[in-house]
Every structure is written in C-alpha cells, then in structure tokens.
Amino acid sequence: MPATYNILIMGASYGSLLASKLMFGGHKVKLVCLPVEADLINAEGFRVRMPAKGRKDLVEIDSRKLPGKVSAAGPADVNPADYDLVGLAMQEPQYRSAGVRELLDAVAKSKVPCMSIMNMPPLPYVKRIPGLDYNALKAASYQFVQIGKPPKPDLIFGDASGGTVGVEITSTYLNQEEAKWASDQARGADTSPLWASGVISQPDEVYAGQLLNAISRKLPKTYSVQPTWLVVDFNYPLGDAVEAAELVRQVGARVRQVGIGPFAEIWAVWRVTNVPEVRFEIIKVC
C-alpha cells in the first residue's frame, strides 16, 4: 500500500478543514471550488483558524507549512478515477449546480471510495453507537438514493423500510443577469467573483416576490415520487433571521391561498448574513 494517497474533495470551505487533517498525514489533496477560489488556493494555499480550549487566540493552520500538498481546480478539470478517495464537503443544494452535478455522477461511476461530511451520519454508522435505539431510527431516517430526472424530482431519498421521499430544488434570483452569473460561477466559467444588483426600491417586497415566483413556477408540475418536498434556496442578503422568517411567513400565507400543488411540504433555505462562518437557516414556508 502507498504511504500517501491522492484525495479529491468537493468543496473548499468545509473541505479545507478536512484537507488540513489529511495533509498532516502527508497526503495530496485536490479541492474542487470556484475559479477565483482555485486561483487563490493555488497561489497562496489556505489558512484554517479555530478556537482551542485553554488558548486565548485562535489556532491557525497554514496549508503551506503542512507535510502534504494542496491544489485546487474547477469541477470540469478533475477526473475522480485519478484519485484514491473522494470527499463530499459541499452544502447539499450545491450538488445540483451545473458542473458539480455532472462531477458527482462521475464520482459514482468511478467506484472510487467516497466519504461525506454531513450533519447526520448514515444509518449503518448510527447502528454502531452504543445506547441508541437503532430500530426506532430506521423509519424516520432517510439516505440519498439518486439524482432524479423529470418526471422525478431533483433528489430522491429512501429509508430502511423501502419508503422514498423526493426533493425538488429551486433558487431565487433578482433577475436573469444574476441567474446567469450564478450559473456561470457554478460551471467554473471565468466571471466576476461578485455580482452587484444596484439600488433596489422596496427590497423586502422584491425579495418576497422572488420567493413567491420561484414557488409558483413549480406548483403546476407533477412528480412521479410521492411525497415530494420543495426546497427553495432563498436569496435574501439584507435582513436578519427574524426578517427572513417574516418574509417567508408572508409568502407562505399567499401560497396556502392557492394550495401547495404537488408538494407535501415547502421549505426555504436562507444563508445567515453578517456572520463570519457559513451558516444556514431552514424555514418552513407551508
């Protein structure tokens, strides 16, 4: 067996923490991320800062000082078959993005061993934890099964009893220009790292309208998997958690007036603003 391994990690945010641990062991890591992030990592490496018990200041891990090596690339520039291990370290909605979605499919077809950083471990791992009632968890725990194509929803999950639930995913954008910019970024196209909306009159009404429109476009559709949930990546960069929840509540009230169509539940995923770490709130629409 080789002393070191080549490891591919999808995602450079959470992925940097996993990469630093692997690099302590001398392994070579490739991070999949946006072009601007890849250029920065290839030029300067990355730094991970974290608190440590008994220390006043944050501990900094500098990738340039570790035994292993790190480089970065876009999703179209890597072949999973060239690696010994693949790590999944992106937020779940990102796996639907153009380029990332195709790379995830290639990961599955490569049959390279794969691990995931996730909030809830798969049931086989839960079963090993002493003191947990594994049988009580089986009926309520779902694991990813496959990426769907119409008439199936975007993602399909299954539980230990053979039941399935579908998840359809959509996003909100202010206009077509922002949507194209986000699509170009996801595909790794050479584009500006920032998008400017300009001055927006009555922004709360505008963002609430975008959320309502994103939901309304999905209501006439039909899906071959039941139940199916709709999850909306809600782009609302201005307010706090209370304001975001209030906008979602208002939109939910309007949606309930016409019915939620093919969906059992509708949820909004909102990225928390004005915090240093990446954090999301999941808010039920209806």
VENWO-V192442 format. One record per pair of residues at least 4 apart in sequence whose C-alpha atoms are under 7 Angstrom apart, sorted by sequence separation. I is the first residue (numbers start at 1). J is the second residue. D is the distance in Angstrom with one decimal. If there is no record, write none. Layout:
[[I | J | D] [I | J | D]]
//
This chain:
[[11 | 15 | 5.1] [12 | 16 | 5.2] [14 | 18 | 6.9] [15 | 19 | 5.9] [16 | 20 | 6.0] [17 | 21 | 6.6] [18 | 22 | 6.4] [19 | 23 | 6.0] [20 | 24 | 6.3] [22 | 26 | 6.9] [23 | 27 | 5.1] [33 | 37 | 6.3] [34 | 38 | 6.1] [35 | 39 | 6.1] [36 | 40 | 6.4] [37 | 41 | 6.2] [38 | 42 | 6.0] [39 | 43 | 6.1] [40 | 44 | 5.8] [41 | 45 | 4.2] [73 | 77 | 6.1] [90 | 94 | 6.4] [96 | 100 | 6.7] [97 | 101 | 5.7] [98 | 102 | 7.0] [99 | 103 | 6.2] [100 | 104 | 6.2] [101 | 105 | 6.4] [102 | 106 | 6.3] [103 | 107 | 6.2] [104 | 108 | 6.5] [105 | 109 | 6.4] [106 | 110 | 6.0] [107 | 111 | 6.8] [121 | 125 | 6.2] [122 | 126 | 6.5] [123 | 127 | 6.1] [133 | 137 | 6.7] [134 | 138 | 6.5] [137 | 141 | 6.0] [148 | 152 | 5.1] [149 | 153 | 6.5] [158 | 162 | 6.3] [159 | 163 | 5.4] [174 | 178 | 6.4] [175 | 179 | 6.4] [176 | 180 | 6.1] [177 | 181 | 6.2] [178 | 182 | 6.1] [179 | 183 | 6.2] [180 | 184 | 6.1] [181 | 185 | 6.2] [182 | 186 | 6.2] [183 | 187 | 6.2] [184 | 188 | 6.2] [185 | 189 | 5.8] [202 | 206 | 6.5] [203 | 207 | 6.1] [204 | 208 | 6.0] [205 | 209 | 6.0] [206 | 210 | 6.3] [207 | 211 | 6.4] [208 | 212 | 6.2] [209 | 213 | 6.0] [210 | 214 | 6.1] [211 | 215 | 6.4] [212 | 216 | 6.0] [213 | 217 | 6.1] [214 | 218 | 7.0] [215 | 219 | 6.5] [239 | 243 | 5.6] [240 | 244 | 6.1] [241 | 245 | 6.1] [242 | 246 | 6.2] [243 | 247 | 6.3] [244 | 248 | 6.3] [245 | 249 | 6.1] [246 | 250 | 6.2] [247 | 251 | 6.3] [248 | 252 | 6.0] [249 | 253 | 6.3] [250 | 254 | 6.6] [251 | 255 | 6.2] [252 | 256 | 6.1] [253 | 257 | 6.7] [255 | 259 | 6.0] [256 | 260 | 6.3] [10 | 15 | 6.9] [22 | 27 | 5.8] [23 | 28 | 6.7] [33 | 38 | 6.1] [41 | 46 | 5.8] [95 | 100 | 5.5] [96 | 101 | 5.1] [107 | 112 | 6.9] [121 | 126 | 6.5] [148 | 153 | 5.4] [149 | 154 | 6.4] [158 | 163 | 5.6] [159 | 164 | 6.5] [173 | 178 | 6.1] [184 | 189 | 5.0] [239 | 244 | 6.2] [255 | 260 | 6.5] [9 | 15 | 6.2] [52 | 58 | 6.7] [95 | 101 | 5.2] [148 | 154 | 4.7] [158 | 164 | 4.3] [173 | 179 | 5.7] [185 | 191 | 6.7] [51 | 58 | 4.7] [52 | 59 | 6.6] [127 | 134 | 5.5] [147 | 154 | 5.7] [148 | 155 | 5.4] [157 | 164 | 5.5] [158 | 165 | 6.4] [184 | 191 | 6.9] [272 | 279 | 5.6] [50 | 58 | 5.2] [51 | 59 | 6.0] [147 | 155 | 4.7] [148 | 156 | 6.5] [156 | 164 | 6.8] [157 | 165 | 5.4] [271 | 279 | 5.9] [272 | 280 | 5.4] [49 | 58 | 5.9] [50 | 59 | 5.3] [146 | 155 | 6.1] [147 | 156 | 6.3] [156 | 165 | 5.9] [157 | 166 | 6.3] [271 | 280 | 4.4] [272 | 281 | 6.6] [19 | 29 | 6.4] [49 | 59 | 5.4] [50 | 60 | 6.7] [146 | 156 | 5.4] [156 | 166 | 4.5] [270 | 280 | 5.5] [271 | 281 | 6.3] [49 | 60 | 4.4] [145 | 156 | 5.6] [155 | 166 | 5.8] [156 | 167 | 6.2] [269 | 280 | 6.6] [270 | 281 | 5.2] [48 | 60 | 5.6] [49 | 61 | 6.4] [144 | 156 | 6.3] [145 | 157 | 5.0] [155 | 167 | 5.1] [269 | 281 | 5.8] [270 | 282 | 6.4] [47 | 60 | 6.5] [48 | 61 | 5.1] [144 | 157 | 4.4] [145 | 158 | 6.1] [153 | 166 | 5.6] [154 | 167 | 6.0] [155 | 168 | 6.5] [269 | 282 | 4.7] [47 | 61 | 5.5] [48 | 62 | 6.7] [143 | 157 | 5.3] [144 | 158 | 6.5] [153 | 167 | 5.8] [154 | 168 | 4.9] [268 | 282 | 5.9] [269 | 283 | 6.3] [47 | 62 | 4.7] [142 | 157 | 5.8] [143 | 158 | 5.5] [153 | 168 | 4.9] [154 | 169 | 6.4] [267 | 282 | 6.8] [268 | 283 | 5.1] [46 | 62 | 6.2] [47 | 63 | 6.2] [142 | 158 | 5.1] [143 | 159 | 6.3] [267 | 283 | 5.7] [268 | 284 | 6.2] [46 | 63 | 5.5] [142 | 159 | 4.5] [178 | 195 | 7.0] [267 | 284 | 4.4] [268 | 285 | 6.4] [45 | 63 | 5.7] [141 | 159 | 5.8] [266 | 284 | 6.3] [267 | 285 | 5.1] [12 | 31 | 5.8] [45 | 64 | 6.0] [266 | 285 | 5.4] [11 | 31 | 6.2] [12 | 32 | 6.5] [139 | 159 | 6.3] [266 | 286 | 5.4] [6 | 27 | 6.4] [7 | 28 | 6.1] [8 | 29 | 5.9] [9 | 30 | 6.1] [10 | 31 | 6.0] [11 | 32 | 5.4] [12 | 33 | 5.8] [122 | 143 | 6.6] [138 | 159 | 6.7] [139 | 160 | 6.4] [265 | 286 | 5.9] [4 | 26 | 6.3] [5 | 27 | 5.3] [6 | 28 | 4.9] [7 | 29 | 4.8] [8 | 30 | 4.9] [9 | 31 | 4.9] [10 | 32 | 4.7] [11 | 33 | 5.5] [138 | 160 | 5.5] [139 | 161 | 6.4] [4 | 27 | 5.0] [5 | 28 | 6.2] [6 | 29 | 6.0] [7 | 30 | 6.2] [8 | 31 | 6.2] [9 | 32 | 6.2] [10 | 33 | 7.0] [76 | 99 | 6.3] [211 | 234 | 6.6] [75 | 99 | 5.8] [75 | 100 | 5.8] [80 | 106 | 6.7] [86 | 112 | 6.9] [80 | 107 | 5.5] [85 | 112 | 6.0] [86 | 113 | 6.4] [87 | 114 | 5.8] [88 | 115 | 6.2] [89 | 116 | 6.3] [75 | 103 | 6.2] [84 | 112 | 6.4] [85 | 113 | 5.1] [86 | 114 | 4.7] [87 | 115 | 5.0] [88 | 116 | 4.6] [89 | 117 | 5.4] [42 | 71 | 5.4] [81 | 110 | 5.3] [84 | 113 | 7.0] [85 | 114 | 5.8] [86 | 115 | 6.4] [87 | 116 | 5.6] [88 | 117 | 6.2] [207 | 236 | 6.4] [41 | 71 | 6.6] [42 | 72 | 6.1] [80 | 110 | 6.4] [17 | 48 | 6.6] [41 | 72 | 6.3] [81 | 112 | 6.6] [241 | 272 | 6.9] [230 | 263 | 6.4] [240 | 273 | 6.6] [252 | 285 | 4.7] [38 | 72 | 4.8] [229 | 263 | 5.3] [234 | 268 | 5.9] [252 | 286 | 5.5] [38 | 73 | 5.4] [228 | 263 | 5.3] [229 | 264 | 5.6] [230 | 265 | 6.5] [231 | 266 | 6.0] [232 | 267 | 6.2] [233 | 268 | 6.0] [234 | 269 | 5.7] [235 | 270 | 6.7] [174 | 210 | 6.7] [227 | 263 | 6.9] [228 | 264 | 5.9] [229 | 265 | 5.0] [230 | 266 | 4.7] [231 | 267 | 4.8] [232 | 268 | 4.7] [233 | 269 | 5.0] [234 | 270 | 5.2] [237 | 273 | 6.2] [249 | 285 | 6.2] [173 | 210 | 6.6] [227 | 264 | 5.8] [229 | 266 | 5.8] [230 | 267 | 6.2] [231 | 268 | 5.7] [232 | 269 | 6.0] [233 | 270 | 6.4] [248 | 285 | 5.8] [35 | 73 | 6.9] [172 | 210 | 5.7] [245 | 283 | 6.6] [33 | 72 | 7.0] [35 | 74 | 6.0] [172 | 211 | 5.9] [208 | 247 | 5.9] [212 | 251 | 5.9] [28 | 68 | 5.5] [29 | 69 | 6.2] [30 | 70 | 5.8] [31 | 71 | 6.3] [32 | 72 | 5.8] [33 | 73 | 6.3] [34 | 74 | 5.9] [222 | 262 | 6.0] [26 | 67 | 4.7] [27 | 68 | 4.8] [28 | 69 | 4.8] [29 | 70 | 4.8] [30 | 71 | 5.0] [31 | 72 | 4.5] [32 | 73 | 5.2] [33 | 74 | 5.4] [219 | 260 | 6.5] [220 | 261 | 6.7] [221 | 262 | 7.0] [24 | 66 | 5.8] [25 | 67 | 6.9] [26 | 68 | 3.8] [27 | 69 | 6.7] [28 | 70 | 6.0] [29 | 71 | 6.5] [30 | 72 | 5.2] [31 | 73 | 6.4] [32 | 74 | 5.4] [172 | 214 | 6.0] [219 | 261 | 5.0] [20 | 63 | 6.5] [23 | 66 | 6.0] [24 | 67 | 5.9] [25 | 68 | 6.7] [32 | 75 | 5.8] [171 | 214 | 6.8] [208 | 251 | 6.5] [219 | 262 | 6.5] [23 | 67 | 6.0] [24 | 68 | 6.3] [170 | 214 | 6.9] [23 | 68 | 4.1] [23 | 69 | 6.5] [166 | 225 | 5.8] [165 | 225 | 6.7] [166 | 226 | 6.6] [168 | 228 | 7.0] [165 | 226 | 6.2] [166 | 227 | 6.3] [167 | 228 | 5.4] [168 | 229 | 6.2] [169 | 230 | 6.0] [170 | 231 | 6.5] [171 | 232 | 5.3] [172 | 233 | 6.4] [165 | 227 | 5.3] [166 | 228 | 4.2] [167 | 229 | 4.8] [168 | 230 | 4.8] [169 | 231 | 5.0] [170 | 232 | 5.0] [171 | 233 | 4.5] [172 | 234 | 5.6] [173 | 235 | 6.6] [165 | 228 | 5.7] [166 | 229 | 6.1] [167 | 230 | 5.8] [168 | 231 | 6.2] [169 | 232 | 5.9] [170 | 233 | 6.2] [171 | 234 | 6.2] [172 | 235 | 5.7] [167 | 231 | 6.9] [153 | 223 | 6.2] [151 | 222 | 6.9] [152 | 223 | 5.3] [151 | 223 | 5.1] [152 | 224 | 5.2] [151 | 224 | 5.6] [152 | 225 | 6.0] [15 | 89 | 5.2] [8 | 83 | 6.3] [14 | 89 | 5.7] [7 | 83 | 5.5] [6 | 83 | 5.1] [7 | 84 | 5.8] [8 | 85 | 6.3] [9 | 86 | 5.7] [10 | 87 | 6.2] [6 | 84 | 5.5] [7 | 85 | 5.0] [8 | 86 | 4.7] [9 | 87 | 4.4] [10 | 88 | 5.2] [11 | 89 | 5.1] [5 | 84 | 6.1] [6 | 85 | 7.0] [7 | 86 | 5.9] [8 | 87 | 6.1] [9 | 88 | 6.0] [10 | 89 | 5.5] [11 | 90 | 4.9] [9 | 89 | 6.6] [10 | 90 | 6.3] [99 | 186 | 6.6] [98 | 186 | 6.0] [99 | 187 | 4.9] [97 | 186 | 5.8] [98 | 187 | 5.5] [75 | 188 | 7.0] [74 | 188 | 5.5] [34 | 185 | 6.4] [34 | 186 | 6.9] [35 | 188 | 5.7] [34 | 188 | 5.6] [35 | 190 | 7.0] [36 | 193 | 6.6]]
//
